[in-house]
Amino acid sequence: MIDGLGVLGWGVGGIEAEAVMLGQPISMVLPEVIGYRVLGSPNKLITSTDIVLTITKHLRQVGVVGKFVEFFGPGVAQLSIADRATISNMCPEYGATAAFFPVDYISIKYLEQTGRDPEKLQYISQYLKAVSMFRDYSDASQDPEFTQVVELDLGTVEPCCSGPKRPQDKVSMCDMRKDFEACLGAKQGFKGFQVAPAQHNASVSFKHGGAQYSLSHGSVVIAAITSCTNTSNPSVMLGAGLLAKKAVEAGLSVKPYIKTSLSPGSGVVTYYLKESGVMSYLSQLGFEVVGYGCMTCIGNSGPLPESVVEAITQGDLVAVGILSGNRNFEGRVHPNTRANYLASPPLVIAYAIAGTIRIDFEKEPLGVNAKGKEIFLSDVWPTREEIQAVERQYVIPAMFKEVYEKIDKVNERWNNLKAPSDKLYTWDPKSTYIKSPPFFDGLTKELKPPKEHRAKQPAARYLTSRGLNPRDFNSYGSRRGNDAVMARGTFANIRLFNKFLNKQAPRTLHLPSNETLDVFDAAERYQQAGVPLLILAGKEYGSGSSRDWAAKGPFLLGIKAVLAESYERIHRSNLVGMGIVPLEYLPGQTAESLGLTGRERYTIVMPEPLTPRMIIDIKLDTGKSFQARMRFDTDVELTYFHHGGILNYMIRKMSDK
């Protein structure tokens, strides 16, 4: 988000961050810088979410993984700092390392609006102008030289959503019904659910709260205004509030079985929603504040009503989650929502009221009120002028000062928590949340591979064995301090598509027994037999949150290498950090083109000395061989590999002091 304000920064893998905390600098290949020229002005119906989803699709098509993107051109002046922050924060979704907006007068105006010291702001402006870092986006003579330039005319942006499984799969709002119905029958994949044509109009009746309802493919069961950027953007949040106000006044409501939630990015949002008078209308539609920051976007949706889950299961329905978050990968939002769409906060409310994604808002009513009157989305959609008027009145410097001056006093329970004063953490062997990890078991000062953790059962059975009931399992994220849970949770996404089985399931085929097992159970058998493992993967391997456990988990399962068509930046870095070899097919090659099935035994030839990005030989027990690129991109990464990973390297380095 800071890049939207002119502060260059980018995310790193959790494993890299741990090493930095121990004093190790980060190494990287000098990135290319892509210039993104912004032209024109958005029409009055467009939100910042529509713009960022359009940019996400565009830059995925361009290909910017591992590159910096810098925005320039006269259209940038049409974007507020909140808009720019939304675009910058989505850069992992379009693959860039950083998405940067140089400082201009709007940046300084934002700092004034949020209560910063005027004298300091004047000094900042003078300094940036003196060193030629203050940008006038209308002056083309200030445009830098870029590796490549692409452009977007804001006037071409349409109201849209993205889904049903990836942030880059943008769908115009007017095409949502048609696109979803095409996805129903399409082959299983990012844009397909492979539902038989005869089942496309299937529906299941169920009871909730004493009333009768029905669900069908495309029914919305989760509607969440969530995400650190979208819910910190006054224009879309006030837009959602004003839409809620008009909808309630028009007599519309949200069906009670739909799980609705509002998780603002900060207390400031709650403040201006209340002060402007729209919070009560959001509440009437079910959008109550459930907390702050990441919620549904990272899978903290909580359970759906049992009757809803039973109906979805009975009909094998493609139920829908609609959220204003950043990510919608299948299985991430909720295990029972196979389709998940990203949308602006106002559209989240609109689809919640409609109750289905299979609607054309331009031709069909949003709903019918108690008087039988059809209410269309255009009847309740707030104008840009309405939103800006409310924003000018309520999003003011005094508000920011009032909220942040008492930020350390508002949560008594947090302030009253007792924290130990010991220098070293005291491990509780009974805890199922935080457990001493096995990464350094058997580590010596000499270069030997660390001992691998050997666990026995998948996560649910493990927690049950510790005396927990299913209602107390919580999420994997909440137990990321426990390696026994996280190793069992690796590749446990129920929507995982394993080509060994040719279907969705968190399971695999154990060889040579040909038994179908949970991935963890199969990995344990391989480890007991002393068989190292390799993953064959497709494009953009590691897409998602790229959490450190996405690499730590495979390490604990005994995976030694990954062979993929391409990698997401942070995940590749995390694999390196855990000592797992990232290999990449040569251009034009895939597992299919090479005839790889995964049943072969692979010998990865590692010549000495290794050099960054070198091409190496891979031999199969079938007699075939081929070449791949080793994605250790720097000499420093090779050093980490020789030590069995960055953490082992740091421990040895510290022990030498």
Secondary structure as GFF3:
##gff-version 3
##sequence-region A 1 657
A	DSSP	three_ten_helix	2	5	.	.	.	ID=ss1
A	DSSP	alpha_helix	14	21	.	.	.	ID=ss2
A	DSSP	beta_strand	33	39	.	.	.	ID=ss3
A	DSSP	alpha_helix	48	62	.	.	.	ID=ss4
A	DSSP	beta_strand	68	72	.	.	.	ID=ss5
A	DSSP	three_ten_helix	74	78	.	.	.	ID=ss6
A	DSSP	alpha_helix	81	89	.	.	.	ID=ss7
A	DSSP	alpha_helix	91	94	.	.	.	ID=ss8
A	DSSP	beta_strand	98	100	.	.	.	ID=ss9
A	DSSP	alpha_helix	105	113	.	.	.	ID=ss10
A	DSSP	alpha_helix	118	130	.	.	.	ID=ss11
A	DSSP	three_ten_helix	140	142	.	.	.	ID=ss12
A	DSSP	beta_strand	148	153	.	.	.	ID=ss13
A	DSSP	three_ten_helix	154	156	.	.	.	ID=ss14
A	DSSP	beta_strand	160	162	.	.	.	ID=ss15
A	DSSP	beta_strand	170	172	.	.	.	ID=ss16
A	DSSP	three_ten_helix	173	175	.	.	.	ID=ss17
A	DSSP	alpha_helix	176	185	.	.	.	ID=ss18
A	DSSP	three_ten_helix	197	199	.	.	.	ID=ss19
A	DSSP	beta_strand	203	208	.	.	.	ID=ss20
A	DSSP	beta_strand	211	216	.	.	.	ID=ss21
A	DSSP	beta_strand	220	225	.	.	.	ID=ss22
A	DSSP	three_ten_helix	230	232	.	.	.	ID=ss23
A	DSSP	alpha_helix	234	249	.	.	.	ID=ss24
A	DSSP	beta_strand	259	262	.	.	.	ID=ss25
A	DSSP	alpha_helix	267	275	.	.	.	ID=ss26
A	DSSP	alpha_helix	279	284	.	.	.	ID=ss27
A	DSSP	three_ten_helix	296	298	.	.	.	ID=ss28
A	DSSP	alpha_helix	306	315	.	.	.	ID=ss29
A	DSSP	beta_strand	320	323	.	.	.	ID=ss30
A	DSSP	beta_strand	339	342	.	.	.	ID=ss31
A	DSSP	alpha_helix	345	354	.	.	.	ID=ss32
A	DSSP	beta_strand	367	368	.	.	.	ID=ss33
A	DSSP	beta_strand	374	375	.	.	.	ID=ss34
A	DSSP	alpha_helix	377	380	.	.	.	ID=ss35
A	DSSP	alpha_helix	384	394	.	.	.	ID=ss36
A	DSSP	alpha_helix	397	405	.	.	.	ID=ss37
A	DSSP	alpha_helix	412	415	.	.	.	ID=ss38
A	DSSP	alpha_helix	459	465	.	.	.	ID=ss39
A	DSSP	three_ten_helix	470	472	.	.	.	ID=ss40
A	DSSP	three_ten_helix	477	479	.	.	.	ID=ss41
A	DSSP	alpha_helix	483	489	.	.	.	ID=ss42
A	DSSP	beta_strand	497	498	.	.	.	ID=ss43
A	DSSP	beta_strand	503	504	.	.	.	ID=ss44
A	DSSP	beta_strand	507	510	.	.	.	ID=ss45
A	DSSP	beta_strand	515	518	.	.	.	ID=ss46
A	DSSP	alpha_helix	519	528	.	.	.	ID=ss47
A	DSSP	beta_strand	533	536	.	.	.	ID=ss48
A	DSSP	alpha_helix	549	556	.	.	.	ID=ss49
A	DSSP	beta_strand	559	564	.	.	.	ID=ss50
A	DSSP	alpha_helix	569	577	.	.	.	ID=ss51
A	DSSP	beta_strand	581	585	.	.	.	ID=ss52
A	DSSP	beta_strand	602	604	.	.	.	ID=ss53
A	DSSP	beta_strand	615	620	.	.	.	ID=ss54
A	DSSP	beta_strand	625	630	.	.	.	ID=ss55
A	DSSP	alpha_helix	635	642	.	.	.	ID=ss56
A	DSSP	alpha_helix	646	655	.	.	.	ID=ss57
###
